[in-house]
């Protein structure tokens, strides 16, 4: 299932997904608490499930846990952060700007507007052959320093936790609005509009820093550098 300590670094992609799901669970648990306290109809609907249960050494009513667990399970099953990333082009832009273009230039491949367009089109295959082939999160497949990979996964896990938290907060704001708590809903949206972009900007910078270190590590080896150069020249 992976390490549920929110402050430990995920060692592979599966552990990263578990950490994201746990973060979403915690945020959804708080959102459930707020919704129940502010909207009587929701509280009444969940009250029959208020048996006490131990969750991570804390005694919590199941009526609070069930909605939070459902949100976390659904987000994990559909990889909610991936769906948002695809919709907004988050990973696509990052892969091109922070990984593929630095790889190409570092390998000595001239990049003009036409080349950049072809790199963007071949993003998937280039990421596999020029990046993940050396920076795999699977321990036995990693070629470069595993510590760099783990730190990158850790930064991305926090980034995606914030993204999914923003979605949960938006859902909570809608529920509160429907339940007549418009002022609180507006307050949540306002705080989110200020805090989320700042947090994501900071975390993205950290993600980019580790990506650049991984790129440098890949290109340190002459054989790898030549292989990367050939892959970019072939497109």
C-alpha positions as CSV (number, residue, x, y, z in Angstrom):
1,X,0.0,0.0,0.0
2,X,3.0,2.3,0.4
3,X,4.2,4.5,3.3
4,X,1.3,6.6,4.7
5,X,3.6,9.0,6.5
6,X,2.8,12.3,4.7
7,X,6.3,13.6,5.4
8,X,8.2,10.6,4.0
9,X,9.5,10.6,0.4
10,X,7.8,8.2,-2.0
11,X,10.3,5.7,-3.3
12,X,8.5,4.9,-6.5
13,X,5.4,6.0,-8.6
14,X,3.1,3.7,-6.7
15,X,4.1,5.2,-3.4
16,X,3.7,8.7,-4.9
17,X,0.1,7.8,-5.8
18,X,-0.6,6.5,-2.3
19,X,0.8,9.7,-0.8
20,X,-1.4,11.9,-3.1
21,X,-4.5,9.8,-2.2
22,X,-3.7,10.1,1.5
23,X,-3.4,13.9,1.2
24,X,-6.7,14.1,-0.7
25,X,-8.3,11.9,2.1
26,X,-7.2,14.4,4.8
27,X,-8.4,17.4,2.8
28,X,-11.7,15.7,2.0
29,X,-12.1,14.7,5.7
30,X,-11.8,18.4,6.7
31,X,-14.2,19.4,3.8
32,X,-16.7,16.8,5.1
33,X,-16.5,18.3,8.6
34,X,-17.1,21.8,7.3
35,X,-20.0,20.6,5.1
36,X,-21.7,18.8,8.0
37,X,-21.3,21.7,10.4
38,X,-22.7,24.3,7.8
39,X,-25.3,22.3,5.9
40,X,-27.9,20.6,8.2
41,X,-29.2,18.4,5.4
42,X,-25.8,16.8,4.8
43,X,-25.3,16.3,8.6
44,X,-28.7,14.6,8.9
45,X,-27.9,12.3,5.9
46,X,-24.6,11.2,7.4
47,X,-25.6,11.1,11.1
48,X,-26.8,7.5,10.9
49,X,-23.3,6.4,10.1
50,X,-21.7,8.1,13.1
51,X,-20.3,5.0,14.7
52,X,-16.8,5.6,16.2
53,X,-13.8,4.1,14.4
54,X,-10.1,4.4,14.9
55,X,-8.4,6.0,11.9
56,X,-4.6,6.5,12.2
57,X,-4.8,6.3,16.0
58,X,-7.6,8.9,16.1
59,X,-11.2,8.1,17.0
60,X,-13.4,9.5,14.3
61,X,-17.1,9.1,13.5
62,X,-17.5,6.9,10.3
63,X,-20.0,9.4,9.0
64,X,-17.1,11.8,8.5
65,X,-14.7,9.1,7.1
66,X,-17.0,7.5,4.5
67,X,-17.3,10.6,2.2
68,X,-13.5,11.4,2.6
69,X,-12.6,7.8,1.8
70,X,-14.9,7.7,-1.2
71,X,-13.3,10.9,-2.6
72,X,-9.7,9.5,-2.0
73,X,-10.5,6.1,-3.6
74,X,-12.2,7.7,-6.6
75,X,-9.3,10.2,-7.1
76,X,-6.8,7.3,-6.8
77,X,-8.7,5.1,-9.2
78,X,-9.1,7.6,-11.9
79,X,-5.7,9.4,-11.1
80,X,-7.5,12.7,-10.8
81,X,-4.3,14.7,-10.9
82,X,-3.4,13.1,-14.2
83,X,-6.9,14.0,-15.6
84,X,-6.4,17.6,-14.5
85,X,-2.9,17.6,-15.9
86,X,-4.1,16.4,-19.3
87,X,-6.9,19.0,-19.3
88,X,-4.6,21.9,-18.4
89,X,-1.4,20.6,-20.1
90,X,0.6,20.8,-16.9
91,X,2.9,17.8,-17.5
92,X,3.1,18.4,-21.2
93,X,4.4,21.9,-20.8
94,X,6.8,20.9,-18.0
95,X,8.2,17.9,-19.9
96,X,9.0,20.1,-22.9
97,X,10.3,23.2,-21.1
98,X,12.2,21.6,-18.2
99,X,13.3,18.2,-19.5
100,X,13.2,17.7,-23.2
101,X,14.5,21.1,-24.4
102,X,17.4,21.1,-21.8
103,X,18.2,17.5,-22.8
104,X,18.3,18.3,-26.5
105,X,20.4,21.5,-26.0
106,X,22.7,19.7,-23.5
107,X,23.3,16.9,-26.0
108,X,24.4,19.5,-28.6
109,X,21.3,19.4,-30.7
110,X,20.3,22.8,-32.2
111,X,16.7,23.7,-31.4
112,X,14.8,26.1,-33.6
113,X,11.1,26.7,-33.7
114,X,10.5,23.8,-36.2
115,X,12.6,21.4,-34.0
116,X,10.8,22.5,-30.9
117,X,7.5,21.7,-32.6
118,X,8.7,18.2,-33.5
119,X,10.0,17.7,-30.0
120,X,6.5,18.6,-28.7
121,X,4.9,16.2,-31.1
122,X,7.2,13.3,-30.2
123,X,7.1,14.1,-26.4
124,X,5.9,10.7,-25.3
125,X,8.5,8.6,-27.1
126,X,11.3,11.0,-26.3
127,X,10.4,11.0,-22.6
128,X,10.6,7.2,-22.6
129,X,13.8,6.9,-24.6
130,X,15.7,9.9,-23.3
131,X,14.5,10.4,-19.8
132,X,12.7,7.5,-18.2
133,X,15.2,5.1,-19.6
134,X,17.7,6.6,-17.2
135,X,15.5,8.2,-14.5
136,X,13.1,5.4,-13.8
137,X,11.4,5.3,-10.4
138,X,11.8,1.5,-10.4
139,X,15.0,0.9,-8.3
140,X,16.5,-1.8,-10.4
141,X,16.0,0.2,-13.6
142,X,17.3,3.6,-12.4
143,X,20.6,4.5,-14.0
144,X,21.3,7.9,-12.4
145,X,21.4,8.7,-8.7
146,X,18.2,7.2,-7.1
147,X,18.2,10.0,-4.6
148,X,17.5,12.6,-7.3
149,X,14.5,10.5,-8.6
150,X,13.1,10.1,-5.1
151,X,13.3,13.8,-4.4
152,X,11.6,14.6,-7.7
153,X,8.8,12.2,-6.9
154,X,8.4,13.8,-3.5
155,X,8.1,17.3,-4.9
156,X,5.6,16.2,-7.5
157,X,3.5,14.4,-4.9
158,X,3.1,17.7,-3.0
159,X,2.3,19.5,-6.2
160,X,-0.5,17.1,-7.0
161,X,-1.8,17.0,-3.5
162,X,-2.3,20.8,-3.8
163,X,-4.0,20.4,-7.2
164,X,-6.4,17.8,-5.9
165,X,-7.0,19.8,-2.7
166,X,-8.1,22.7,-4.9
167,X,-10.6,20.4,-6.6
168,X,-12.0,19.3,-3.2
169,X,-12.2,22.9,-2.0
170,X,-14.1,23.8,-5.2
171,X,-16.6,21.0,-4.6
172,X,-17.0,22.1,-1.0
173,X,-17.7,25.7,-2.2
174,X,-20.4,24.4,-4.5
175,X,-22.0,22.4,-1.7
176,X,-21.9,25.3,0.6
177,X,-23.5,27.6,-2.0
178,X,-26.3,25.1,-2.6
179,X,-26.7,24.8,1.1
180,X,-27.1,28.6,1.5
181,X,-23.7,29.3,3.0
182,X,-22.7,31.7,0.1
183,X,-20.4,33.9,2.3
184,X,-18.3,31.0,3.4
185,X,-18.2,29.5,-0.1
186,X,-16.9,32.9,-1.4
187,X,-14.3,33.0,1.3
188,X,-13.0,29.5,0.4
189,X,-12.8,30.4,-3.2
190,X,-11.0,33.7,-2.4
191,X,-8.4,32.0,-0.1
192,X,-7.9,29.3,-2.7
193,X,-7.5,31.8,-5.5
194,X,-4.7,33.4,-3.5
195,X,-3.0,30.5,-1.9
196,X,-3.1,27.7,-4.6
197,X,-1.2,29.6,-7.4
198,X,1.5,30.7,-4.9
199,X,1.9,27.1,-3.6
200,X,1.9,25.6,-7.1
201,X,4.4,28.2,-8.4
202,X,6.8,27.4,-5.5
203,X,6.4,23.6,-5.9
204,X,6.8,23.8,-9.7
205,X,10.1,25.6,-9.2
206,X,11.3,22.8,-6.9
207,X,10.2,20.2,-9.4
208,X,12.1,22.0,-12.2
209,X,15.2,22.2,-10.1
210,X,15.2,18.4,-9.6
211,X,14.4,17.8,-13.3
212,X,17.4,19.9,-14.3
213,X,19.6,17.9,-11.9
214,X,18.3,14.7,-13.5
215,X,19.0,16.0,-17.0
216,X,22.5,17.0,-16.0
217,X,23.1,13.5,-14.5
218,X,21.9,11.8,-17.7
219,X,24.2,13.9,-19.9
220,X,27.2,13.3,-17.7
221,X,27.8,10.0,-19.3
222,X,29.2,10.2,-22.9
223,X,27.4,7.1,-24.1
224,X,24.0,8.3,-22.7
225,X,24.7,11.8,-24.2
226,X,25.3,10.3,-27.6
227,X,22.2,8.2,-27.4
228,X,20.1,11.2,-26.4
229,X,21.6,13.3,-29.3
230,X,20.7,10.6,-31.8
231,X,17.2,10.3,-30.6
232,X,16.6,14.1,-31.0
233,X,18.3,14.2,-34.3
234,X,16.1,11.4,-35.6
235,X,12.9,13.4,-35.2
